[in-house]
Amino acid sequence: MTFKFEAVKSSRISQNIVEQIRSAILAGEIKIGDQLPPEKDFAKHFGVSKSSLREAYRVLEAYGLLEIRQGMSGGAFVKEVDLKTVKDALVNYLFFQNPGLNEYTQTRIFIEPQVVRICAEKATPEDVEELEQMIHAMEQEPDGKNFMSDLDSAFHKKLVEIAGNKILSLVVESVQTALINIKQIVHTDEAFLHMVCEGHKKIVTAIRKRDPELAALAMIDHITDVEKGMLASKGGSMIITEKGLLKQK
């Protein structure tokens, strides 16, 4: 490979390397699957130590842009950033920002009614059957463990898959994961889980009828009910408020 990378300045050494390699990947100068040069040669090219190069690699690996392989055929390889990496980063961001529940609700109401409008037009009979099977599985989980960690998330993930928009998928799945984490912290009860199932049923009924507006209204009601139910949850070590998570007194 022929590289146009420049020797880096003494300040922000590793970040400078990160920015150059990232820019080269996004510009298509380095392709997915390409192996970067041996550490010794690449560090010399940048005019830095191998430890500085490795620090940059760790950042790029956290970004999901590099895969570091060990062994005889190992090295640093360019990889495609997957949804999970980006979603996890966004969920972590939301955790530290600690948005109020109303911010989650506003975001969902901006996006998810439109998602189910699209679903009402695009969903196949097989899609509807899969959604109904998910609801049935939820109803078999009275303790709520798998309900929250897998089933609830899978239901909303399926909706955005039917809609077929990758950007919507990222936002909806990230918000859902963040909310599921909160639900587990505040200890929503069995009545809450039942309410969620009923909301999902109304959404699927509207999709089955191919009624976009009815689906949108069902989703808005569902989102609103979820907000009320979470605000009423007092069983955990923390509570969720309009201002975010707070410790129980």
C-alpha positions in Angstrom: 0.0 0.0 0.0 1.1 3.6 -0.6 0.1 6.0 2.2 -0.2 9.8 2.3 0.0 9.9 6.1 2.0 12.7 7.6 4.4 12.6 10.6 2.4 13.7 13.6 3.1 16.5 16.0 4.1 15.9 19.6 0.8 17.1 21.0 -2.2 14.8 20.8 -0.1 12.2 19.1 -2.4 9.2 19.2 -5.5 11.3 18.4 -3.7 12.7 15.3 -3.0 9.1 14.1 -6.6 8.2 14.8 -7.9 11.1 12.7 -5.6 10.4 9.8 -6.4 6.6 9.6 -10.1 7.3 10.1 -10.1 9.9 7.3 -8.3 7.4 5.0 -10.9 4.7 5.7 -13.9 7.0 5.2 -12.3 8.3 2.0 -12.0 4.8 0.7 -8.2 4.9 0.5 -8.1 2.0 2.9 -10.7 -0.7 2.2 -12.6 -3.0 4.6 -10.5 -6.1 5.1 -7.2 -4.4 4.4 -4.4 -5.1 6.8 -2.4 -2.1 8.1 1.4 -2.3 7.8 3.5 -3.9 10.6 3.6 -1.8 13.7 7.3 -1.1 13.4 7.0 0.2 9.9 3.8 2.2 10.5 5.2 3.8 13.6 8.3 4.8 11.7 6.1 6.2 8.9 4.2 8.4 11.5 7.4 9.3 13.3 6.0 7.9 16.6 6.7 5.1 19.1 4.9 1.8 18.8 3.1 2.5 22.1 1.6 5.7 20.6 0.5 3.7 17.5 -1.0 1.0 19.7 -3.0 3.6 21.7 -4.4 5.0 18.4 -5.3 1.4 17.4 -7.2 0.9 20.7 -9.3 4.0 20.0 -10.0 2.9 16.4 -10.9 -0.5 17.7 -13.4 1.1 20.2 -14.8 3.0 17.3 -15.4 -0.3 15.5 -13.1 0.6 12.6 -10.3 -1.8 13.4 -10.0 -5.4 14.4 -6.8 -6.5 16.2 -5.9 -10.1 15.5 -3.3 -12.1 17.4 -1.0 -14.8 16.2 1.2 -15.5 13.1 -1.4 -14.1 10.8 -2.4 -11.3 13.1 -2.3 -7.6 12.9 -4.6 -4.6 12.5 -7.4 -5.0 10.0 -10.0 -2.5 8.8 -13.5 -3.6 9.5 -17.0 -2.3 8.8 -18.6 -0.6 11.8 -21.6 -2.7 12.9 -24.9 -1.6 14.3 -24.2 -3.0 17.8 -21.0 -0.9 18.2 -22.7 2.3 17.3 -25.8 1.4 19.3 -23.8 0.6 22.4 -21.9 3.9 22.1 -25.2 5.8 21.9 -26.7 3.9 24.8 -23.6 4.7 26.9 -24.0 8.3 26.0 -27.6 8.4 27.0 -26.8 6.7 30.3 -24.3 9.5 31.2 -26.5 12.3 29.9 -29.4 10.9 32.0 -32.2 12.4 30.0 -35.6 12.9 31.6 -38.3 10.4 30.7 -40.2 13.1 28.8 -37.2 13.4 26.5 -37.4 9.7 25.6 -41.2 10.0 25.1 -40.8 13.1 22.8 -38.2 11.3 20.8 -40.3 8.2 20.4 -43.4 10.1 19.5 -41.5 12.0 16.8 -40.3 8.7 15.2 -42.2 5.5 16.1 -45.8 6.5 14.9 -44.3 7.0 11.5 -42.5 3.7 11.7 -45.8 1.8 12.3 -47.5 3.9 9.5 -44.9 2.4 7.1 -45.4 -1.1 8.7 -49.1 -0.9 8.1 -48.4 -0.4 4.4 -45.4 -2.8 4.0 -45.9 -5.6 6.5 -46.4 -9.1 5.0 -48.6 -11.7 6.6 -45.4 -13.4 7.8 -44.3 -10.2 9.5 -47.6 -9.9 11.3 -47.5 -13.5 12.4 -43.9 -13.0 13.8 -45.1 -9.9 15.7 -48.0 -11.9 17.2 -45.7 -14.7 18.2 -43.5 -12.2 20.0 -46.5 -10.9 22.0 -47.4 -14.5 22.8 -43.9 -15.1 24.1 -44.1 -11.9 26.2 -47.3 -13.2 27.9 -45.5 -16.3 29.0 -42.9 -14.3 30.9 -44.6 -13.1 34.1 -41.3 -12.5 35.9 -40.3 -10.0 33.1 -36.7 -11.0 32.9 -36.6 -12.1 29.3 -39.5 -9.8 28.5 -37.3 -6.8 29.1 -34.0 -8.0 27.9 -35.0 -9.7 24.7 -38.7 -9.8 23.8 -39.7 -6.2 24.2 -36.6 -5.1 22.3 -37.2 -7.6 19.6 -40.7 -6.4 19.0 -39.6 -2.8 18.3 -36.6 -4.0 16.3 -38.9 -6.0 14.1 -41.1 -2.9 13.4 -38.1 -0.9 12.2 -36.9 -3.8 10.1 -40.3 -3.9 8.4 -40.0 -0.1 7.8 -36.6 -0.7 6.2 -34.7 2.4 7.3 -31.2 1.9 8.7 -31.1 5.3 10.4 -34.5 4.8 12.1 -33.3 1.4 13.1 -30.2 2.8 14.9 -32.2 5.5 16.8 -35.2 3.3 17.8 -33.0 0.3 18.9 -30.7 2.6 20.9 -33.6 4.3 22.7 -35.3 1.0 23.3 -32.1 -0.5 24.8 -31.7 2.6 27.0 -35.3 2.4 28.2 -35.0 -1.4 28.9 -32.0 -0.7 31.1 -34.0 1.9 33.0 -37.0 -0.4 33.3 -34.8 -3.0 35.0 -33.4 -0.4 37.4 -36.8 0.9 38.5 -38.3 -2.5 38.7 -41.5 -2.3 36.6 -44.1 -4.8 37.8 -46.3 -7.5 36.2 -49.1 -5.0 35.7 -46.7 -2.9 33.6 -45.7 -5.9 31.5 -49.4 -6.7 30.9 -50.0 -3.1 29.8 -47.1 -3.3 27.4 -48.5 -6.5 25.8 -51.9 -4.9 25.4 -50.3 -1.9 23.7 -48.4 -4.1 21.4 -51.5 -6.1 20.5 -53.3 -2.9 19.4 -50.4 -1.9 17.3 -50.3 -5.2 15.5 -54.1 -5.2 15.1 -53.9 -1.9 13.2 -51.0 -3.2 11.1 -52.9 -6.3 10.2 -55.9 -4.1 9.2 -53.4 -2.0 7.0 -54.6 1.1 8.7 -51.6 3.5 9.1 -53.4 6.2 11.1 -54.9 3.6 13.6 -51.4 2.1 13.9 -49.9 5.5 14.6 -52.5 6.3 17.3 -52.0 2.9 18.9 -48.3 3.6 19.1 -48.8 7.1 20.6 -51.1 5.6 23.2 -48.5 2.8 23.9 -45.7 5.3 24.3 -47.8 7.5 26.7 -48.8 4.5 28.8 -45.2 3.3 29.0 -44.2 6.8 30.3 -47.0 6.7 32.9 -46.1 3.2 34.0 -42.4 4.0 34.4 -43.1 7.1 36.4 -45.3 5.1 38.8 -42.6 2.4 39.3 -41.2 2.7 42.9 -39.8 -0.8 43.6 -36.2 -0.4 42.5 -33.2 1.3 44.1 -33.8 4.2 41.7 -36.8 6.0 40.2 -37.2 7.6 36.8 -38.5 11.2 36.8 -39.1 13.9 34.2 -35.5 15.0 35.0 -33.9 11.5 34.8 -32.9 8.7 37.1 -32.8 9.5 40.8 -31.8 7.4 43.8 -34.6 6.4 46.1 -34.5 8.3 49.4 
